[in-house]
Amino acid sequence: MNLFDAIEKRRSVRKYLNEPVARAVIDKAIEAALLAPNSSNLQPWEFYWVTHPEKKKQLVAACLDQATAATAAELVVFVARTDTWRRNRQRILETLGQRGTVPKQQRDYYLKIVPLFYTPGWFSSLGLLKSAVFAVVGLFRPVPRGPFSKSGLRATLSKTVALACENFMLAITAQGYSTCPMEGFDESRVKKILGLGGAANVVMVISVGREDAAGIYGTRLRLDPKLFVFEV
Ligand SMILES: Cc1cc2nc3c(=O)[nH]c(=O)nc-3n(C[C@H](O)[C@H](O)[C@H](O)COP(=O)(O)O)c2cc1C
């Protein structure tokens, strides 16, 4: 299946057949997820493939008992982390160092620029200050307008994790299985099941399985592209 076939074929499936999905299928899709483009290459994601029967049962309940979760062979939780950037930055610099000399510009980027946007401070207090400074400088030249707050950072990281989700879903589709992304879940409960703290944000839970024909709700519906596509 080529990429365009997979994009066409992917549908959100709300009911699966009672059939297992081989471990290799999920492994391959997770590999694809890890190749997604991501903000500053800081890879702020975590993927929790929930295979423990009791945890899986709890996760289905936390997904509001949606049929797509209840009938899924597998469930994977996609998480964005606001706290792993220091560790990952360190490992990136070490890896680059092993490959050769790290250009000063790249080192400065990770050591000076990245912290500007990844440290909003208590109640986004530092962020408020930075946002005021950038607003003033921005009167005279183009400047980044964030993320400065905790919620802004969460939005930034969610973009990255959503791209990983799409890679994952297309990779599952390309292997002949189906998925459904879910944001209909109780985040507090999902985090409790996974033992996650405040620095983790659950972006999506994705169900995986062999599609039941009754699991596709109607012909695909997209509105007129003229509503969304502009050439300016
Ligand atoms: C971020 C996100 C969250 C979603 N949450 C749910 C969900 O909780 N339950 C569900 O059945 N579908 C969910 N969907 C699937 C959408 O309803 C679906 O993608 C949309 O109706 C278009 O249909 P298609 O995916 O078959 O093209 C979600 C999709 C996205 C992107």
The ligand as an SDF file (V2000), in Angstrom:
LIG
                    3D

 31 33  0  0  0  0  0  0  0  0999 V2000
   -8.0710   14.4920   18.0610 C   0  0  0  0  0  0  0  0  0  0  0  0
   -9.1770   13.5580   17.6600 C   0  0  0  0  0  0  0  0  0  0  0  0
  -10.0130   13.0350   18.6180 C   0  0  0  0  0  0  0  0  0  0  0  0
  -11.0140   12.1390   18.2770 C   0  0  0  0  0  0  0  0  0  0  0  0
  -11.7680   11.5820   19.2710 N   0  0  0  0  0  0  0  0  0  0  0  0
  -12.6560   10.6160   18.9590 C   0  0  0  0  0  0  0  0  0  0  0  0
  -13.3290    9.9030   19.9780 C   0  0  0  0  0  0  0  0  0  0  0  0
  -13.1230   10.1290   21.1690 O   0  0  0  0  0  0  0  0  0  0  0  0
  -14.2110    8.9550   19.6170 N   0  0  0  0  0  0  0  0  0  0  0  0
  -14.4570    8.6350   18.3160 C   0  0  0  0  0  0  0  0  0  0  0  0
  -15.2590    7.7460   18.0580 O   0  0  0  0  0  0  0  0  0  0  0  0
  -13.8160    9.2980   17.3050 N   0  0  0  0  0  0  0  0  0  0  0  0
  -12.9070   10.2560   17.6010 C   0  0  0  0  0  0  0  0  0  0  0  0
  -12.2160   10.8790   16.6100 N   0  0  0  0  0  0  0  0  0  0  0  0
  -12.4090   10.4910   15.2210 C   0  0  0  0  0  0  0  0  0  0  0  0
  -13.1430   11.5600   14.4110 C   0  0  0  0  0  0  0  0  0  0  0  0
  -14.4860   11.6000   14.7920 O   0  0  0  0  0  0  0  0  0  0  0  0
  -12.9590   11.2180   12.9240 C   0  0  0  0  0  0  0  0  0  0  0  0
  -11.6000   11.3240   12.6010 O   0  0  0  0  0  0  0  0  0  0  0  0
  -13.7680   12.1330   12.0170 C   0  0  0  0  0  0  0  0  0  0  0  0
  -15.1500   11.9500   12.2360 O   0  0  0  0  0  0  0  0  0  0  0  0
  -13.4670   11.8780   10.5470 C   0  0  0  0  0  0  0  0  0  0  0  0
  -13.6950   10.5280   10.1920 O   0  0  0  0  0  0  0  0  0  0  0  0
  -12.5400    9.5930    9.5700 P   0  0  0  0  0  0  0  0  0  0  0  0
  -11.4330    9.5260   10.5890 O   0  0  0  0  0  0  0  0  0  0  0  0
  -13.1840    8.2380    9.3630 O   0  0  0  0  0  0  0  0  0  0  0  0
  -12.0610   10.1970    8.3090 O   0  0  0  0  0  0  0  0  0  0  0  0
  -11.2230   11.7890   16.9220 C   0  0  0  0  0  0  0  0  0  0  0  0
  -10.3690   12.3320   15.9580 C   0  0  0  0  0  0  0  0  0  0  0  0
   -9.3580   13.1870   16.3230 C   0  0  0  0  0  0  0  0  0  0  0  0
   -8.4130   13.7150   15.2720 C   0  0  0  0  0  0  0  0  0  0  0  0
  1  2  1  0
  2  3  1  0
  2 30  2  0
  3  4  2  0
  4  5  1  0
  4 28  1  0
  5  6  2  0
  6  7  1  0
  6 13  1  0
  7  8  2  0
  7  9  1  0
  9 10  1  0
 10 11  2  0
 10 12  1  0
 12 13  2  0
 13 14  1  0
 14 15  1  0
 14 28  1  0
 15 16  1  0
 16 17  1  0
 16 18  1  0
 18 19  1  0
 18 20  1  0
 20 21  1  0
 20 22  1  0
 22 23  1  0
 23 24  1  0
 24 25  2  0
 24 26  1  0
 24 27  1  0
 28 29  2  0
 29 30  1  0
 30 31  1  0
M  END
$$$$
